[in-house]
Amino acid sequence: MTPYEPNDLINYRATLALLKKLVTEGTLTEKEYRKICGILNKKYGFPSGSIFAENA
């Protein structure tokens, strides 16, 4: 399995969209968002320099 499987990318981006909404609503802080992005990058296997990884 590569980190760039279409379903993984869709799930990853959908999760990020939900998290960004939580930040704009004030439910999550920017610091929490960045921490979660790091966790998701590891979960989906994105290397740190990947163009697909969110580097918040």
C-alpha positions in Angstrom: 0.0 0.0 0.0 1.4 3.4 -1.0 0.5 6.6 0.9 -1.2 8.0 -2.3 -4.1 5.5 -2.6 -7.1 7.5 -3.9 -9.4 6.4 -1.0 -6.7 7.4 1.5 -6.3 10.8 -0.1 -10.1 11.4 -0.1 -10.5 10.3 3.6 -7.5 12.4 4.6 -8.7 15.6 2.8 -12.3 15.1 4.1 -11.0 14.8 7.7 -8.9 17.9 7.2 -12.0 19.8 6.0 -13.9 18.8 9.0 -11.1 19.8 11.3 -10.7 23.2 9.6 -14.4 23.8 10.2 -14.0 23.0 13.9 -11.2 25.6 14.0 -13.3 28.3 12.4 -16.1 27.5 14.8 -13.7 27.8 17.7 -14.1 24.2 18.9 -10.4 23.4 18.1 -7.4 25.7 18.5 -4.8 26.1 15.8 -2.3 24.3 18.0 -4.7 21.3 18.4 -5.2 21.4 14.6 -1.5 21.2 13.9 -1.1 18.4 16.3 -3.9 16.4 14.7 -2.5 17.1 11.3 0.8 15.5 12.4 -1.1 12.5 13.7 -3.0 12.1 10.4 0.1 12.5 8.3 1.6 9.5 10.2 -1.6 7.5 10.1 -1.9 7.9 6.3 1.9 7.5 5.8 2.6 10.8 4.2 6.3 11.7 4.3 7.0 15.1 5.8 7.8 16.7 2.4 4.8 15.3 0.6 2.8 17.7 -1.5 -0.4 16.0 -0.1 0.5 16.4 3.6 -0.9 19.3 5.5 1.9 21.2 7.1 -0.1 23.4 9.4 
